Amino acid sequence: PLQPRLYSLASSLAAAPGEAHITLAPVRYTLHGEARSGVASAQLVDRATTDATVPVYVQRNPHFRLPADNVPIVMIGAGTGVAPYRAFLQEREVRRAKGASWLFFGERNFRTDFLYQSEWQAFLKDGVLSRMDVAFSRDRAGRVLVQDRMREQAADLFGWLEGGAHVYVCGDAAHLAPDVN
C-alpha cells in the first residue's frame, strides 16, 4: 500500500474558516524513457477541479507552531515548502501580532514559480511581513539559492537570532536543510 502523502497547510483556520489550503507542484520525470508522475500531486493537479472536495486527515505537529505574537520569526523555504508560512502570516494578520517576520524564499524561475507573490507583497505592504529575500536559481547564469541570500544578509540575520527570533525551515530535507544549516 502507498504511504500517505503529507502536505503542510497553506491557510490559517482563523483566516479561512472551514477550509484547508495546500500548495503542491506535480512531480514529473522520465524513468527509462517512460514519463512518470507523482501519485498524489499529479492526481490532484491533473484530475481534481478547482472547487473539488477531497478526503483528507489532519496530522498534528505540536513542534511546528508559531511562537508568541511578539516574537520575531525567520521563515526559510523553497518551492512548495513555503506553504506553512502563508498560513503563519495569515494567522499573525488575524491576531494583529506585533512580532517581526522575515521570509527567505527560493524557486527556479521568477515568472513561473513565485508562489503567492501578490500575497507576500500585500503582507509586506501591510506590515505583516517585515522583510523578504528571494532567490531564483535558474533566472541567470550563476545560480542563486536561498542560502546565498542568507549569507548576503548574515549580519542582519544574526541580529534577529540574537534578538530571539524563531527559525523555520521547510523544503527539501535532503538538500535545503543541510545547506541552510
Secondary structure, DSSP 8 states (H G I E B T S, - for coil): --------B-S-TTTSTT---B-----EEEETTEEEE-HHHHHHHHH--TT----------TTS----TTS-EEEEEEGGGGHHHHHHHHHHHHHT--S-EEEEEEES-HHHH-TTHHHHHHHHHHTSS-EEEEEETTSSSS---HHHHHHHTHHHHHHHHHTT-EEEEES-TTTHHHHH-
